[in-house]
Amino acid sequence: MKSRFVFTLLSAFAFGAFAQSTPVLADFDFSKSGYAILVMPLEGGIGARSDTMMSVSYFEQPALLEGIQQKLVVEGPATVYPFACFDDYSILVTRQGKLEKAFVVSTNCHSISTDEDEFKFSGYFPFEGYKIAGRVTQQFEDIAKARATLAHIEKQPNLLYIPEPKWRHFDGKFMIMYDHVKVSHEVQRKEIEDYISKNYPGEKVEIYSWLGSGNSQDGYNFCAELSCKESFYEKFRMDGLTYLPFVKPSSFTLESFWRN
């Protein structure tokens, strides 16, 4: 339940022989069936999302996957420049339609990142032998139908990847506000996370939080958006918070990528 802060994790590729080079895909056995590597363009900028106007390339032949595995190497930790890096594209490793590992590439900051690490790179990605994935976007007004369709297509053999829809686990979201916070954003957020873990064990909640208006003398307004089930919203109570109404999406989008 940790938020991704407003700086972008930096990413990129290194090719060739370097004394300190490490293959980023070393843990995968691409001789086994069902693997694919997708290259997904991003719109760029902080928190970039998939660009729906651009094609998604993919590789699935074992020889091509093993070739990428040998050439895609990193050169050590990257230097992170807050607010200065732009996400260009994602590299996704999937197997039988399920995501195994995701990397984000930032060309201007010369690095490749995962949720845990950022590494330096220099070079290019070997696009020889790629195919273009089919993209299907579906809209639903009923969450039960959306979830039933999701369960059905996840079993299809030609599926490459489904970006995880929030509505798989969450019915909607609501906002909370805490006035005159004089501790740091991280401390206040952790207090809420710990309270939920202690008092509502087993609940799946995703939190996006930030500090709003205020000043260092009087404190700042702490704001958070919680994605959750409606049943959690109905029972969640914590002293000192202002609650806004629970909001359900008016429609549900399901995007999927397929072999051609």
C-alpha positions as CSV (number, residue, x, y, z in Angstrom):
1,M,0.0,0.0,0.0
2,K,2.9,2.3,-0.7
3,S,2.5,5.2,-3.0
4,R,4.7,5.9,-5.9
5,F,6.1,9.4,-5.2
6,V,6.1,12.1,-7.8
7,F,9.6,11.4,-9.2
8,T,9.7,8.8,-11.8
9,L,11.9,5.7,-11.3
10,L,14.6,5.8,-14.0
11,S,15.3,3.1,-16.5
12,A,17.3,2.0,-19.5
13,F,19.4,-0.7,-21.3
14,A,23.0,-1.7,-21.6
15,F,24.4,-3.8,-24.4
16,G,27.8,-5.3,-24.9
17,A,30.5,-6.6,-22.6
18,F,31.1,-4.6,-19.5
19,A,33.0,-5.8,-16.4
20,Q,30.2,-4.9,-14.1
21,S,27.3,-5.7,-16.5
22,T,24.5,-7.9,-15.2
23,P,21.7,-9.4,-17.3
24,V,18.3,-8.1,-15.9
25,L,16.5,-11.2,-17.1
26,A,18.9,-13.8,-15.8
27,D,16.3,-15.5,-13.5
28,F,14.0,-16.5,-16.4
29,D,14.2,-19.8,-18.2
30,F,12.9,-18.9,-21.7
31,S,13.3,-22.5,-22.9
32,K,10.0,-23.2,-21.1
33,S,6.8,-22.6,-23.0
34,G,4.4,-19.7,-22.5
35,Y,6.8,-16.8,-22.2
36,A,6.6,-13.4,-24.0
37,I,8.3,-10.1,-23.8
38,L,6.2,-7.0,-24.6
39,V,7.5,-3.5,-25.4
40,M,4.8,-1.0,-24.5
41,P,5.2,2.7,-25.4
42,L,4.3,5.2,-22.7
43,E,3.0,8.7,-23.0
44,G,6.0,10.1,-21.2
45,G,6.2,12.2,-18.1
46,I,5.6,11.4,-14.4
47,G,3.3,8.5,-13.9
48,A,3.1,7.8,-17.6
49,R,0.4,5.3,-18.8
50,S,0.2,3.2,-21.9
51,D,-0.2,5.2,-25.1
52,T,-3.3,3.8,-26.7
53,M,-2.3,5.3,-30.1
54,M,0.9,3.4,-30.5
55,S,1.6,-0.3,-31.2
56,V,2.8,-2.8,-28.6
57,S,5.5,-5.1,-29.9
58,Y,6.1,-8.6,-28.5
59,F,8.5,-11.5,-28.8
60,E,7.7,-15.1,-28.1
61,Q,10.1,-17.4,-29.9
62,P,12.5,-18.9,-27.4
63,A,15.6,-18.1,-29.5
64,L,14.5,-14.4,-29.6
65,L,13.8,-14.3,-25.9
66,E,17.1,-15.8,-25.0
67,G,18.9,-13.3,-27.3
68,I,17.2,-10.4,-25.5
69,Q,18.1,-12.1,-22.2
70,Q,21.8,-12.1,-23.2
71,K,21.9,-8.5,-24.5
72,L,19.7,-6.7,-22.0
73,V,22.3,-5.9,-19.3
74,V,22.7,-3.1,-16.7
75,E,25.9,-1.4,-15.4
76,G,25.1,-0.7,-11.7
77,P,22.8,1.6,-9.8
78,A,21.3,4.6,-11.6
79,T,21.3,8.2,-10.5
80,V,17.8,9.3,-9.7
81,Y,16.9,12.9,-10.7
82,P,13.5,13.9,-9.1
83,F,11.1,15.6,-11.6
84,A,13.6,15.4,-14.4
85,C,13.0,11.9,-15.9
86,F,10.4,10.8,-18.4
87,D,9.1,7.3,-18.8
88,D,9.4,6.2,-22.5
89,Y,8.3,2.6,-22.5
90,S,7.8,-0.5,-20.4
91,I,9.3,-3.9,-20.9
92,L,7.0,-6.6,-19.6
93,V,7.8,-10.3,-19.1
94,T,4.7,-12.4,-19.2
95,R,3.9,-16.1,-19.0
96,Q,0.6,-17.6,-20.1
97,G,-0.9,-14.2,-20.0
98,K,0.2,-13.3,-16.5
99,L,2.8,-10.6,-15.6
100,E,6.1,-12.0,-14.3
101,K,8.2,-8.8,-14.2
102,A,7.9,-5.2,-15.3
103,F,10.7,-2.7,-16.2
104,V,10.3,1.0,-17.1
105,V,12.7,2.8,-19.5
106,S,13.7,6.4,-19.3
107,T,15.9,7.3,-22.2
108,N,16.8,10.8,-21.1
109,C,18.0,9.6,-17.7
110,H,19.7,6.5,-19.1
111,S,18.2,3.9,-16.8
112,I,15.9,0.9,-16.4
113,S,13.9,0.4,-13.2
114,T,11.7,-2.1,-11.4
115,D,9.6,-1.5,-8.3
116,E,12.7,-2.3,-6.2
117,D,15.8,-1.0,-8.2
118,E,17.0,1.5,-10.7
119,F,20.0,0.6,-13.0
120,K,22.2,2.5,-15.4
121,F,22.2,1.7,-19.1
122,S,23.6,2.6,-22.5
123,G,22.6,1.1,-25.9
124,Y,19.5,0.0,-27.7
125,F,16.8,-2.7,-27.5
126,P,17.1,-5.4,-30.2
127,F,13.8,-5.3,-32.1
128,E,14.6,-8.0,-34.6
129,G,11.8,-10.5,-35.0
130,Y,9.1,-8.6,-33.1
131,K,5.3,-9.0,-33.8
132,I,2.6,-6.4,-33.2
133,A,0.1,-7.4,-30.4
134,G,-3.6,-7.1,-30.9
135,R,-5.2,-4.7,-28.5
136,V,-8.8,-5.1,-27.3
137,T,-10.6,-2.5,-25.1
138,Q,-14.0,-3.3,-23.6
139,Q,-16.3,-1.1,-21.6
140,F,-18.8,-2.4,-19.0
141,E,-21.5,-0.7,-17.0
142,D,-21.9,-3.6,-14.6
143,I,-19.0,-4.7,-12.4
144,A,-20.2,-8.3,-12.2
145,K,-20.1,-8.7,-16.0
146,A,-16.7,-7.0,-16.2
147,R,-15.3,-9.4,-13.6
148,A,-16.9,-12.4,-15.3
149,T,-15.4,-11.4,-18.7
150,L,-12.0,-10.9,-17.1
151,A,-12.1,-14.4,-15.6
152,H,-13.0,-15.8,-19.0
153,I,-10.3,-14.1,-21.1
154,E,-7.6,-14.9,-18.6
155,K,-8.0,-18.6,-19.5
156,Q,-7.6,-18.0,-23.3
157,P,-4.4,-19.5,-24.8
158,N,-3.6,-16.5,-27.1
159,L,-3.7,-13.9,-24.3
160,L,-0.4,-12.0,-23.9
161,Y,-1.2,-9.6,-21.1
162,I,-3.9,-7.7,-19.2
163,P,-3.1,-4.5,-17.4
164,E,-4.4,-5.1,-13.9
165,P,-7.8,-3.4,-13.5
166,K,-8.4,-1.8,-10.1
167,W,-12.0,-3.1,-10.2
168,R,-10.8,-6.6,-9.9
169,H,-10.5,-6.1,-6.1
170,F,-12.0,-2.6,-5.5
171,D,-15.6,-1.4,-5.8
172,G,-14.6,2.3,-5.9
173,K,-12.7,4.9,-3.8
174,F,-13.1,7.7,-1.3
175,M,-11.1,10.5,0.1
176,I,-10.0,11.3,3.6
177,M,-8.4,14.6,4.9
178,Y,-6.5,15.3,8.0
179,D,-6.1,19.1,8.9
180,H,-3.1,20.8,10.4
181,V,-0.6,17.9,10.0
182,K,2.8,18.9,11.5
183,V,4.6,15.6,10.9
184,S,6.0,14.5,7.5
185,H,3.8,13.1,4.8
186,E,5.5,9.7,5.3
187,V,4.9,9.6,9.0
188,Q,1.2,10.5,8.6
189,R,0.7,8.0,5.9
190,K,2.4,5.2,7.8
191,E,0.1,6.0,10.8
192,I,-2.9,5.4,8.6
193,E,-1.4,2.2,7.0
194,D,-0.6,0.8,10.4
195,Y,-4.1,1.6,11.8
196,I,-5.7,-0.2,8.9
197,S,-3.4,-3.2,9.2
198,K,-4.1,-3.5,12.9
199,N,-7.8,-2.9,12.9
200,Y,-8.8,-4.3,9.5
201,P,-6.5,-7.2,8.9
202,G,-6.9,-8.9,5.5
203,E,-8.5,-5.9,3.9
204,K,-7.0,-5.0,0.5
205,V,-6.7,-1.2,0.3
206,E,-4.6,0.9,-2.1
207,I,-3.7,4.4,-0.9
208,Y,-2.6,7.4,-2.9
209,S,-1.7,10.4,-0.6
210,W,-0.3,13.9,-0.7
211,L,0.0,17.1,1.3
212,G,-2.3,20.0,0.4
213,S,-2.4,23.6,1.5
214,G,-0.9,24.9,4.7
215,N,2.3,26.2,6.1
216,S,5.2,24.9,8.3
217,Q,3.8,26.8,11.4
218,D,0.2,25.7,11.3
219,G,0.7,22.4,9.5
220,Y,-0.6,21.1,6.2
221,N,-3.7,19.3,5.0
222,F,-3.0,15.6,4.5
223,C,-5.2,14.1,1.7
224,A,-5.5,10.5,0.7
225,E,-7.5,8.6,-1.8
226,L,-8.4,5.0,-0.8
227,S,-9.4,2.4,-3.4
228,C,-11.3,-0.4,-1.6
229,K,-14.4,-2.5,-1.4
230,E,-17.5,-0.5,-0.3
231,S,-17.8,-2.7,2.8
232,F,-14.5,-1.4,4.0
233,Y,-15.6,2.2,3.5
234,E,-18.7,1.6,5.6
235,K,-16.8,0.3,8.6
236,F,-13.5,2.2,8.4
237,R,-13.3,4.9,11.1
238,M,-10.3,6.7,12.4
239,D,-10.3,9.7,14.8
240,G,-9.5,13.1,13.4
241,L,-10.3,12.4,9.8
242,T,-12.8,14.0,7.4
243,Y,-14.5,11.6,5.1
244,L,-15.8,12.2,1.6
245,P,-18.5,10.0,0.0
246,F,-17.6,6.6,-1.5
247,V,-17.6,6.9,-5.3
248,K,-18.2,4.0,-7.7
249,P,-17.0,4.1,-11.3
250,S,-19.7,4.8,-13.8
251,S,-18.1,2.3,-16.2
252,F,-15.4,-0.3,-16.1
253,T,-12.6,-0.6,-18.8
254,L,-10.9,-3.9,-19.6
255,E,-7.8,-3.8,-21.8
256,S,-6.1,-6.9,-23.1
257,F,-3.2,-7.7,-25.5
258,W,-3.2,-10.8,-27.8
259,R,-1.0,-12.8,-30.0
260,N,-1.4,-12.3,-33.8
